[in-house]
Amino acid sequence: MGGFCLLALCGTIFWPLVKHGENTRSGLCLWMALIGYLTISYLLLNRLLNQMLNPEPPLINDSTAPTLMPARNPNSNIYETRRLLDEYLLFHYGQPAEVLPWENGPREALGFPVRTVMELIDLPRTLCEAVALDLGCAVGRSSFELANFGVSVLGIDYSQSFVDAAAALARDGSMEYERVDEGSARTALVAKVPENLRRDRVRFEQGDAMNLRSDLGDYDIVHAANLLCRLTDPLKLIERLPSLVRPGGQLLLTTPCTWLEEFTPRGNWPQGSTREWLTSLLEPHFDLSKTCDMPFLIREHARKYQWSVALGMRWRRKV
Ligand SMILES: C[S@@+](CC[C@H](N)C(=O)[O-])C[C@H]1O[C@@H](n2cnc3c(N)ncnc32)[C@H](O)[C@@H]1O
């Protein structure tokens, strides 16, 4: 449409000139100038229209997707970036003073990957030789915590770089990384799996929580922290959960209910409260035995943090 208008406009301006110089050298020059002018105008107009119809995607800044995601690019996975890897190593393994140097900061929000296990697990009813599955395990801290209660823990995450880091931590017990202080200022730190945790009981693999391998088996404990609202189709995981948790077993779920179209198409969001949606889907197979609000803090840099409150739930698989 734009191209057509431009063509008509240029035709109106240049046609009399062309007519005037017909069959002459100047006529030929005018034709060439006209063609060049039209080509450049067409390209510029095309670019302008493209920009208007497909504006640059917004930068995401939410509690669990902290940085610079080119939101419209389906091939990009922010959880594969070095920045997110460093951010999650700090989130999972940072000492309180390394994460939050402010006296008056929200200290109760620290240690989230430890608390999702310790505050949600039903200790008296946990078998001493439980097997556990940690879905969306990221760099693995909750998986190591779960190992204190089980003979074996499998951590699964979609991000290969997170899984590689978690596996390196299981093997070596520590890993170097960098913390962002501000701008390009960084501090070199070391992530360490606490000595008391059984690294030898934990293994990690890359996988998709919406399409888990069929021979995954079933578990006494399934832990999925802040995963649901990062899935394109959370229902696919929710429907698989009854077969992943053994009768009498525990499902430890948390979600900050941060639904974003960049991760989950709007049609796959809960139509209302996430708590009610989960309850209606899980109740046929599980009994709800605990709910709590769980604050957590992700550091972007020394002066900027994301403070969120996840909904924590413990479900027991019906026998
Ligand atoms: C918000 S983080 C939470 C990580 C960790 N559970 C925690 O509480 O710190 C979401 C995690 O889910 C992972 N993830 C996203 N989509 C996934 C999928 N389809 N299958 C498995 N993991 C996925 C991401 O790589 C990331 O590690």
The ligand as an ORCA input file, in Angstrom:
! r2SCAN-3c Opt
* xyz 0 1
  C      12.642    -19.346     37.991
  S      13.844    -20.593     37.774
  C      13.676    -21.506     39.277
  C      14.874    -22.338     39.552
  C      14.933    -23.030     40.908
  N      13.935    -24.044     41.070
  C      14.843    -22.013     41.997
  O      13.855    -22.003     42.739
  O      15.792    -21.233     42.145
  C      13.064    -21.597     36.566
  C      13.901    -22.768     36.158
  O      13.126    -23.619     35.327
  C      13.914    -24.030     34.244
  N      12.999    -24.369     33.145
  C      12.339    -23.547     32.314
  N      11.603    -24.256     31.449
  C      11.796    -25.558     31.750
  C      11.318    -26.782     31.206
  N      10.476    -26.817     30.175
  N      11.722    -27.935     31.774
  C      12.578    -27.935     32.817
  N      13.075    -26.814     33.353
  C      12.694    -25.635     32.838
  C      14.829    -22.851     33.954
  O      15.954    -23.249     33.202
  C      15.148    -22.398     35.357
  O      16.232    -23.096     35.883
*
